[in-house]
Amino acid sequence: MRLLHTSDWHLGHIFHGHAREEDFDAVLAEIVAIAQESRPDLIVHSGDLFHHSRPTIRAMACAMDTLIELAAIAPTVVLAGNHDSPHTSSSSAP
């Protein structure tokens, strides 16, 4: 079984007053490319999708778009981290 593990994206983090959207876009594209190339059986994100418990709309859209791309490659599981909010991390699935 092939497993792709990713973690700690911290989307929405501003570093010393500098927005990092370009950095986030580049690394997320790289993660998707690695998944496409390696064709894992399962993808696991083990927490901290966002840097703040109330992410911006852009950060949420970026995360969801990337997770949808990853889920098209292999089943994708996301675990909540200490920066993630129960409101953005909960599932209504049974």
Backbone atoms as SQL, in Angstrom:
CREATE TABLE atoms (id INTEGER PRIMARY KEY, chain TEXT, resi INTEGER, resn TEXT, atom TEXT, x REAL, y REAL, z REAL);
INSERT INTO atoms VALUES
  (1, 'A', 1, 'MET', 'N', 0.831, -1.179, 0.000),
  (2, 'A', 1, 'MET', 'CA', 0.000, 0.000, 0.000),
  (3, 'A', 1, 'MET', 'C', 0.876, 1.244, 0.000),
  (4, 'A', 2, 'ARG', 'N', 0.512, 2.190, -0.849),
  (5, 'A', 2, 'ARG', 'CA', 1.222, 3.472, -0.906),
  (6, 'A', 2, 'ARG', 'C', 0.409, 4.522, -0.166),
  (7, 'A', 3, 'LEU', 'N', 1.071, 5.258, 0.719),
  (8, 'A', 3, 'LEU', 'CA', 0.431, 6.290, 1.513),
  (9, 'A', 3, 'LEU', 'C', 1.145, 7.610, 1.263),
  (10, 'A', 4, 'LEU', 'N', 0.367, 8.641, 1.013),
  (11, 'A', 4, 'LEU', 'CA', 0.926, 9.996, 0.926),
  (12, 'A', 4, 'LEU', 'C', 0.472, 10.746, 2.164),
  (13, 'A', 5, 'HIS', 'N', 1.432, 11.224, 2.947),
  (14, 'A', 5, 'HIS', 'CA', 1.122, 11.954, 4.175),
  (15, 'A', 5, 'HIS', 'C', 1.516, 13.415, 3.995),
  (16, 'A', 6, 'THR', 'N', 0.612, 14.303, 4.354),
  (17, 'A', 6, 'THR', 'CA', 0.895, 15.733, 4.350),
  (18, 'A', 6, 'THR', 'C', 0.308, 16.322, 5.626),
  (19, 'A', 7, 'SER', 'N', 0.801, 17.486, 5.998),
  (20, 'A', 7, 'SER', 'CA', 0.373, 18.065, 7.267),
  (21, 'A', 7, 'SER', 'C', 0.781, 19.528, 7.331),
  (22, 'A', 8, 'ASP', 'N', 0.156, 20.246, 8.238),
  (23, 'A', 8, 'ASP', 'CA', 0.591, 21.594, 8.630),
  (24, 'A', 8, 'ASP', 'C', 0.702, 22.571, 7.468),
  (25, 'A', 9, 'TRP', 'N', -0.342, 22.675, 6.684),
  (26, 'A', 9, 'TRP', 'CA', -0.329, 23.665, 5.593),
  (27, 'A', 9, 'TRP', 'C', -0.394, 25.083, 6.153),
  (28, 'A', 10, 'HIS', 'N', -1.099, 25.287, 7.237),
  (29, 'A', 10, 'HIS', 'CA', -1.241, 26.598, 7.889),
  (30, 'A', 10, 'HIS', 'C', -1.656, 27.689, 6.905),
  (31, 'A', 11, 'LEU', 'N', -2.625, 27.364, 6.055),
  (32, 'A', 11, 'LEU', 'CA', -3.118, 28.342, 5.086),
  (33, 'A', 11, 'LEU', 'C', -3.655, 29.576, 5.811),
  (34, 'A', 12, 'GLY', 'N', -3.358, 30.736, 5.260),
  (35, 'A', 12, 'GLY', 'CA', -3.787, 31.994, 5.857),
  (36, 'A', 12, 'GLY', 'C', -2.747, 32.636, 6.757),
  (37, 'A', 13, 'HIS', 'N', -1.631, 31.949, 6.953),
  (38, 'A', 13, 'HIS', 'CA', -0.583, 32.512, 7.807),
  (39, 'A', 13, 'HIS', 'C', 0.065, 33.708, 7.118),
  (40, 'A', 14, 'ILE', 'N', 0.223, 34.783, 7.865),
  (41, 'A', 14, 'ILE', 'CA', 0.924, 35.979, 7.377),
  (42, 'A', 14, 'ILE', 'C', 2.224, 36.056, 8.165),
  (43, 'A', 15, 'PHE', 'N', 3.341, 36.063, 7.459),
  (44, 'A', 15, 'PHE', 'CA', 4.657, 36.011, 8.096),
  (45, 'A', 15, 'PHE', 'C', 5.278, 37.402, 8.107),
  (46, 'A', 16, 'HIS', 'N', 5.417, 37.973, 9.285),
  (47, 'A', 16, 'HIS', 'CA', 5.986, 39.320, 9.453),
  (48, 'A', 16, 'HIS', 'C', 5.347, 40.321, 8.498),
  (49, 'A', 17, 'GLY', 'N', 4.024, 40.269, 8.405),
  (50, 'A', 17, 'GLY', 'CA', 3.286, 41.224, 7.582),
  (51, 'A', 17, 'GLY', 'C', 3.217, 40.889, 6.108),
  (52, 'A', 18, 'HIS', 'N', 3.793, 39.764, 5.698),
  (53, 'A', 18, 'HIS', 'CA', 3.793, 39.386, 4.287),
  (54, 'A', 18, 'HIS', 'C', 2.832, 38.225, 4.059),
  (55, 'A', 19, 'ALA', 'N', 1.850, 38.459, 3.203),
  (56, 'A', 19, 'ALA', 'CA', 0.928, 37.386, 2.825),
  (57, 'A', 19, 'ALA', 'C', 1.714, 36.332, 2.053),
  (58, 'A', 20, 'ARG', 'N', 1.324, 35.082, 2.176),
  (59, 'A', 20, 'ARG', 'CA', 2.103, 33.992, 1.586),
  (60, 'A', 20, 'ARG', 'C', 1.302, 33.205, 0.556),
  (61, 'A', 21, 'GLU', 'N', 0.289, 33.823, -0.055),
  (62, 'A', 21, 'GLU', 'CA', -0.570, 33.107, -0.987),
  (63, 'A', 21, 'GLU', 'C', 0.212, 32.431, -2.111),
  (64, 'A', 22, 'GLU', 'N', 1.192, 33.122, -2.675),
  (65, 'A', 22, 'GLU', 'CA', 1.989, 32.529, -3.759),
  (66, 'A', 22, 'GLU', 'C', 2.744, 31.296, -3.271),
  (67, 'A', 23, 'ASP', 'N', 3.274, 31.358, -2.066),
  (68, 'A', 23, 'ASP', 'CA', 3.972, 30.205, -1.491),
  (69, 'A', 23, 'ASP', 'C', 3.012, 29.035, -1.313),
  (70, 'A', 24, 'PHE', 'N', 1.832, 29.329, -0.753),
  (71, 'A', 24, 'PHE', 'CA', 0.841, 28.280, -0.545),
  (72, 'A', 24, 'PHE', 'C', 0.431, 27.646, -1.874),
  (73, 'A', 25, 'ASP', 'N', 0.136, 28.491, -2.873),
  (74, 'A', 25, 'ASP', 'CA', -0.268, 27.971, -4.182),
  (75, 'A', 25, 'ASP', 'C', 0.802, 27.056, -4.769),
  (76, 'A', 26, 'ALA', 'N', 2.059, 27.464, -4.652),
  (77, 'A', 26, 'ALA', 'CA', 3.158, 26.677, -5.219),
  (78, 'A', 26, 'ALA', 'C', 3.327, 25.337, -4.512),
  (79, 'A', 27, 'VAL', 'N', 3.309, 25.342, -3.194),
  (80, 'A', 27, 'VAL', 'CA', 3.525, 24.081, -2.473),
  (81, 'A', 27, 'VAL', 'C', 2.333, 23.147, -2.618),
  (82, 'A', 28, 'LEU', 'N', 1.126, 23.675, -2.659),
  (83, 'A', 28, 'LEU', 'CA', -0.038, 22.812, -2.838),
  (84, 'A', 28, 'LEU', 'C', -0.046, 22.195, -4.233),
  (85, 'A', 29, 'ALA', 'N', 0.363, 22.958, -5.236),
  (86, 'A', 29, 'ALA', 'CA', 0.487, 22.397, -6.590),
  (87, 'A', 29, 'ALA', 'C', 1.540, 21.297, -6.602),
  (88, 'A', 30, 'GLU', 'N', 2.609, 21.478, -5.849),
  (89, 'A', 30, 'GLU', 'CA', 3.656, 20.455, -5.763),
  (90, 'A', 30, 'GLU', 'C', 3.135, 19.189, -5.078),
  (91, 'A', 31, 'ILE', 'N', 2.333, 19.349, -4.040),
  (92, 'A', 31, 'ILE', 'CA', 1.758, 18.184, -3.358),
  (93, 'A', 31, 'ILE', 'C', 0.849, 17.416, -4.305),
  (94, 'A', 32, 'VAL', 'N', 0.023, 18.122, -5.067),
  (95, 'A', 32, 'VAL', 'CA', -0.857, 17.466, -6.035),
  (96, 'A', 32, 'VAL', 'C', -0.028, 16.754, -7.106),
  (97, 'A', 33, 'ALA', 'N', 1.025, 17.390, -7.577),
  (98, 'A', 33, 'ALA', 'CA', 1.891, 16.763, -8.588),
  (99, 'A', 33, 'ALA', 'C', 2.550, 15.492, -8.045),
  (100, 'A', 34, 'ILE', 'N', 2.990, 15.537, -6.802),
  (101, 'A', 34, 'ILE', 'CA', 3.582, 14.346, -6.182),
  (102, 'A', 34, 'ILE', 'C', 2.541, 13.234, -6.098),
  (103, 'A', 35, 'ALA', 'N', 1.328, 13.585, -5.723),
  (104, 'A', 35, 'ALA', 'CA', 0.255, 12.584, -5.637),
  (105, 'A', 35, 'ALA', 'C', -0.049, 11.999, -7.017),
  (106, 'A', 36, 'GLN', 'N', -0.096, 12.847, -8.030),
  (107, 'A', 36, 'GLN', 'CA', -0.364, 12.352, -9.392),
  (108, 'A', 36, 'GLN', 'C', 0.734, 11.410, -9.856),
  (109, 'A', 37, 'GLU', 'N', 1.972, 11.738, -9.532),
  (110, 'A', 37, 'GLU', 'CA', 3.109, 10.924, -9.960),
  (111, 'A', 37, 'GLU', 'C', 3.200, 9.615, -9.179),
  (112, 'A', 38, 'SER', 'N', 2.985, 9.672, -7.866),
  (113, 'A', 38, 'SER', 'CA', 3.189, 8.485, -7.034),
  (114, 'A', 38, 'SER', 'C', 1.959, 7.590, -6.938),
  (115, 'A', 39, 'ARG', 'N', 0.791, 8.111, -7.299),
  (116, 'A', 39, 'ARG', 'CA', -0.457, 7.333, -7.290),
  (117, 'A', 39, 'ARG', 'C', -0.656, 6.550, -5.986),
  (118, 'A', 40, 'PRO', 'N', -0.764, 7.257, -4.848),
  (119, 'A', 40, 'PRO', 'CA', -0.937, 6.550, -3.577),
  (120, 'A', 40, 'PRO', 'C', -2.300, 5.869, -3.497),
  (121, 'A', 41, 'ASP', 'N', -2.404, 4.906, -2.593),
  (122, 'A', 41, 'ASP', 'CA', -3.681, 4.249, -2.325),
  (123, 'A', 41, 'ASP', 'C', -4.523, 5.059, -1.342),
  (124, 'A', 42, 'LEU', 'N', -3.858, 5.876, -0.544),
  (125, 'A', 42, 'LEU', 'CA', -4.534, 6.696, 0.452),
  (126, 'A', 42, 'LEU', 'C', -3.720, 7.961, 0.682),
  (127, 'A', 43, 'ILE', 'N', -4.421, 9.085, 0.871),
  (128, 'A', 43, 'ILE', 'CA', -3.780, 10.352, 1.201),
  (129, 'A', 43, 'ILE', 'C', -4.296, 10.779, 2.573),
  (130, 'A', 44, 'VAL', 'N', -3.372, 11.145, 3.470),
  (131, 'A', 44, 'VAL', 'CA', -3.743, 11.569, 4.817),
  (132, 'A', 44, 'VAL', 'C', -3.155, 12.953, 5.085),
  (133, 'A', 45, 'HIS', 'N', -4.017, 13.870, 5.494),
  (134, 'A', 45, 'HIS', 'CA', -3.574, 15.176, 5.990),
  (135, 'A', 45, 'HIS', 'C', -3.800, 15.140, 7.495),
  (136, 'A', 46, 'SER', 'N', -2.725, 15.241, 8.264),
  (137, 'A', 46, 'SER', 'CA', -2.844, 15.017, 9.708),
  (138, 'A', 46, 'SER', 'C', -2.927, 16.301, 10.529),
  (139, 'A', 47, 'GLY', 'N', -3.543, 17.315, 9.986),
  (140, 'A', 47, 'GLY', 'CA', -3.888, 18.466, 10.806),
  (141, 'A', 47, 'GLY', 'C', -3.250, 19.780, 10.419),
  (142, 'A', 48, 'ASP', 'N', -3.913, 20.819, 10.881),
  (143, 'A', 48, 'ASP', 'CA', -3.535, 22.211, 10.660),
  (144, 'A', 48, 'ASP', 'C', -3.599, 22.608, 9.188),
  (145, 'A', 49, 'LEU', 'N', -4.767, 22.426, 8.612),
  (146, 'A', 49, 'LEU', 'CA', -5.011, 22.965, 7.268),
  (147, 'A', 49, 'LEU', 'C', -4.846, 24.478, 7.295),
  (148, 'A', 50, 'PHE', 'N', -5.354, 25.090, 8.358),
  (149, 'A', 50, 'PHE', 'CA', -5.374, 26.550, 8.470),
  (150, 'A', 50, 'PHE', 'C', -4.537, 27.012, 9.646),
  (151, 'A', 51, 'HIS', 'N', -4.091, 28.263, 9.570),
  (152, 'A', 51, 'HIS', 'CA', -3.297, 28.819, 10.662),
  (153, 'A', 51, 'HIS', 'C', -4.190, 29.378, 11.770),
  (154, 'A', 52, 'HIS', 'N', -5.382, 29.785, 11.412),
  (155, 'A', 52, 'HIS', 'CA', -6.310, 30.369, 12.376),
  (156, 'A', 52, 'HIS', 'C', -7.584, 29.537, 12.418),
  (157, 'A', 53, 'SER', 'N', -8.253, 29.556, 13.551),
  (158, 'A', 53, 'SER', 'CA', -9.486, 28.777, 13.690),
  (159, 'A', 53, 'SER', 'C', -10.626, 29.360, 12.858),
  (160, 'A', 54, 'ARG', 'N', -10.483, 30.601, 12.403),
  (161, 'A', 54, 'ARG', 'CA', -11.475, 31.221, 11.523),
  (162, 'A', 54, 'ARG', 'C', -10.782, 31.626, 10.225),
  (163, 'A', 55, 'PRO', 'N', -10.567, 30.666, 9.314),
  (164, 'A', 55, 'PRO', 'CA', -9.820, 30.953, 8.090),
  (165, 'A', 55, 'PRO', 'C', -10.576, 31.896, 7.163),
  (166, 'A', 56, 'THR', 'N', -9.819, 32.567, 6.326),
  (167, 'A', 56, 'THR', 'CA', -10.416, 33.459, 5.325),
  (168, 'A', 56, 'THR', 'C', -11.106, 32.624, 4.250),
  (169, 'A', 57, 'ILE', 'N', -11.943, 33.265, 3.490),
  (170, 'A', 57, 'ILE', 'CA', -12.610, 32.573, 2.387),
  (171, 'A', 57, 'ILE', 'C', -11.572, 32.069, 1.392),
  (172, 'A', 58, 'ARG', 'N', -10.538, 32.873, 1.124),
  (173, 'A', 58, 'ARG', 'CA', -9.494, 32.447, 0.186),
  (174, 'A', 58, 'ARG', 'C', -8.780, 31.202, 0.701),
  (175, 'A', 59, 'ALA', 'N', -8.441, 31.182, 1.994),
  (176, 'A', 59, 'ALA', 'CA', -7.750, 30.024, 2.571),
  (177, 'A', 59, 'ALA', 'C', -8.643, 28.783, 2.500),
  (178, 'A', 60, 'MET', 'N', -9.922, 28.959, 2.804),
  (179, 'A', 60, 'MET', 'CA', -10.841, 27.814, 2.738),
  (180, 'A', 60, 'MET', 'C', -10.984, 27.308, 1.309),
  (181, 'A', 61, 'ALA', 'N', -11.111, 28.219, 0.357),
  (182, 'A', 61, 'ALA', 'CA', -11.247, 27.813, -1.046),
  (183, 'A', 61, 'ALA', 'C', -9.988, 27.093, -1.519),
  (184, 'A', 62, 'CYS', 'N', -8.839, 27.596, -1.132),
  (185, 'A', 62, 'CYS', 'CA', -7.565, 26.979, -1.505),
  (186, 'A', 62, 'CYS', 'C', -7.480, 25.560, -0.949),
  (187, 'A', 63, 'ALA', 'N', -7.829, 25.398, 0.316),
  (188, 'A', 63, 'ALA', 'CA', -7.795, 24.072, 0.940),
  (189, 'A', 63, 'ALA', 'C', -8.777, 23.126, 0.260),
  (190, 'A', 64, 'MET', 'N', -10.001, 23.582, 0.066),
  (191, 'A', 64, 'MET', 'CA', -11.018, 22.705, -0.523),
  (192, 'A', 64, 'MET', 'C', -10.670, 22.326, -1.959),
  (193, 'A', 65, 'ASP', 'N', -10.196, 23.284, -2.742),
  (194, 'A', 65, 'ASP', 'CA', -9.801, 22.979, -4.122),
  (195, 'A', 65, 'ASP', 'C', -8.695, 21.932, -4.157),
  (196, 'A', 66, 'THR', 'N', -7.709, 22.083, -3.285),
  (197, 'A', 66, 'THR', 'CA', -6.595, 21.131, -3.245),
  (198, 'A', 66, 'THR', 'C', -7.066, 19.764, -2.761),
  (199, 'A', 67, 'LEU', 'N', -7.891, 19.742, -1.725),
  (200, 'A', 67, 'LEU', 'CA', -8.389, 18.461, -1.218),
  (201, 'A', 67, 'LEU', 'C', -9.260, 17.753, -2.256),
  (202, 'A', 68, 'ILE', 'N', -10.022, 18.496, -3.027),
  (203, 'A', 68, 'ILE', 'CA', -10.824, 17.898, -4.104),
  (204, 'A', 68, 'ILE', 'C', -9.910, 17.298, -5.167),
  (205, 'A', 69, 'GLU', 'N', -8.837, 18.015, -5.508),
  (206, 'A', 69, 'GLU', 'CA', -7.869, 17.468, -6.476),
  (207, 'A', 69, 'GLU', 'C', -7.230, 16.188, -5.936),
  (208, 'A', 70, 'LEU', 'N', -6.857, 16.197, -4.661),
  (209, 'A', 70, 'LEU', 'CA', -6.237, 15.016, -4.065),
  (210, 'A', 70, 'LEU', 'C', -7.230, 13.851, -3.997),
  (211, 'A', 71, 'ALA', 'N', -8.479, 14.145, -3.660),
  (212, 'A', 71, 'ALA', 'CA', -9.497, 13.097, -3.555),
  (213, 'A', 71, 'ALA', 'C', -9.792, 12.464, -4.917),
  (214, 'A', 72, 'ALA', 'N', -9.540, 13.186, -5.992),
  (215, 'A', 72, 'ALA', 'CA', -9.718, 12.620, -7.333),
  (216, 'A', 72, 'ALA', 'C', -8.603, 11.615, -7.652),
  (217, 'A', 73, 'ILE', 'N', -7.509, 11.701, -6.922),
  (218, 'A', 73, 'ILE', 'CA', -6.372, 10.805, -7.133),
  (219, 'A', 73, 'ILE', 'C', -6.497, 9.560, -6.255),
  (220, 'A', 74, 'ALA', 'N', -6.872, 9.754, -4.991),
  (221, 'A', 74, 'ALA', 'CA', -6.990, 8.645, -4.033),
  (222, 'A', 74, 'ALA', 'C', -7.905, 9.085, -2.899),
  (223, 'A', 75, 'PRO', 'N', -8.478, 8.126, -2.168),
  (224, 'A', 75, 'PRO', 'CA', -9.258, 8.513, -0.984),
  (225, 'A', 75, 'PRO', 'C', -8.395, 9.389, -0.082),
  (226, 'A', 76, 'THR', 'N', -9.008, 10.464, 0.423),
  (227, 'A', 76, 'THR', 'CA', -8.264, 11.449, 1.198),
  (228, 'A', 76, 'THR', 'C', -8.928, 11.652, 2.555),
  (229, 'A', 77, 'VAL', 'N', -8.132, 11.505, 3.615),
  (230, 'A', 77, 'VAL', 'CA', -8.610, 11.645, 4.983),
  (231, 'A', 77, 'VAL', 'C', -7.946, 12.881, 5.580),
  (232, 'A', 78, 'VAL', 'N', -8.755, 13.717, 6.236),
  (233, 'A', 78, 'VAL', 'CA', -8.232, 14.917, 6.884),
  (234, 'A', 78, 'VAL', 'C', -8.545, 14.829, 8.370),
  (235, 'A', 79, 'LEU', 'N', -7.506, 14.919, 9.180),
  (236, 'A', 79, 'LEU', 'CA', -7.647, 14.935, 10.636),
  (237, 'A', 79, 'LEU', 'C', -7.483, 16.375, 11.121),
  (238, 'A', 80, 'ALA', 'N', -8.225, 16.750, 12.132),
  (239, 'A', 80, 'ALA', 'CA', -8.127, 18.107, 12.668),
  (240, 'A', 80, 'ALA', 'C', -6.865, 18.254, 13.509),
  (241, 'A', 81, 'GLY', 'N', -6.247, 19.404, 13.379),
  (242, 'A', 81, 'GLY', 'CA', -5.080, 19.733, 14.196),
  (243, 'A', 81, 'GLY', 'C', -5.444, 20.772, 15.231),
  (244, 'A', 82, 'ASN', 'N', -4.491, 21.185, 16.041),
  (245, 'A', 82, 'ASN', 'CA', -4.777, 22.133, 17.114),
  (246, 'A', 82, 'ASN', 'C', -5.121, 23.528, 16.602),
  (247, 'A', 83, 'HIS', 'N', -4.784, 23.866, 15.364),
  (248, 'A', 83, 'HIS', 'CA', -5.148, 25.162, 14.793),
  (249, 'A', 83, 'HIS', 'C', -6.495, 25.102, 14.080),
  (250, 'A', 84, 'ASP', 'N', -7.014, 23.905, 13.861),
  (251, 'A', 84, 'ASP', 'CA', -8.256, 23.756, 13.107),
  (252, 'A', 84, 'ASP', 'C', -9.461, 23.878, 14.033),
  (253, 'A', 85, 'SER', 'N', -10.516, 24.454, 13.496),
  (254, 'A', 85, 'SER', 'CA', -11.745, 24.652, 14.246),
  (255, 'A', 85, 'SER', 'C', -12.677, 23.476, 14.051),
  (256, 'A', 86, 'PRO', 'N', -13.424, 23.104, 15.077),
  (257, 'A', 86, 'PRO', 'CA', -14.416, 22.038, 14.903),
  (258, 'A', 86, 'PRO', 'C', -15.437, 22.398, 13.822),
  (259, 'A', 87, 'HIS', 'N', -15.679, 23.692, 13.596),
  (260, 'A', 87, 'HIS', 'CA', -16.646, 24.126, 12.599),
  (261, 'A', 87, 'HIS', 'C', -16.141, 23.903, 11.173),
  (262, 'A', 88, 'THR', 'N', -14.838, 23.959, 10.958),
  (263, 'A', 88, 'THR', 'CA', -14.294, 23.723, 9.616),
  (264, 'A', 88, 'THR', 'C', -13.785, 22.308, 9.442),
  (265, 'A', 89, 'SER', 'N', -13.729, 21.543, 10.532),
  (266, 'A', 89, 'SER', 'CA', -13.167, 20.200, 10.464),
  (267, 'A', 89, 'SER', 'C', -14.172, 19.094, 10.648),
  (268, 'A', 90, 'SER', 'N', -15.398, 19.432, 11.008),
  (269, 'A', 90, 'SER', 'CA', -16.372, 18.375, 11.271),
  (270, 'A', 90, 'SER', 'C', -16.966, 17.844, 9.984),
  (271, 'A', 91, 'SER', 'N', -17.462, 16.648, 10.078),
  (272, 'A', 91, 'SER', 'CA', -18.092, 15.982, 8.941),
  (273, 'A', 91, 'SER', 'C', -19.509, 15.610, 9.309),
  (274, 'A', 92, 'SER', 'N', -20.404, 15.738, 8.360),
  (275, 'A', 92, 'SER', 'CA', -21.776, 15.332, 8.627),
  (276, 'A', 92, 'SER', 'C', -22.013, 13.906, 8.173),
  (277, 'A', 93, 'ALA', 'N', -20.952, 13.259, 7.706),
  (278, 'A', 93, 'ALA', 'CA', -21.094, 11.858, 7.253),
  (279, 'A', 93, 'ALA', 'C', -21.315, 10.958, 8.458),
  (280, 'A', 94, 'PRO', 'N', -22.102, 9.896, 8.278),
  (281, 'A', 94, 'PRO', 'CA', -22.353, 8.974, 9.397),
  (282, 'A', 94, 'PRO', 'C', -21.106, 8.218, 9.793);
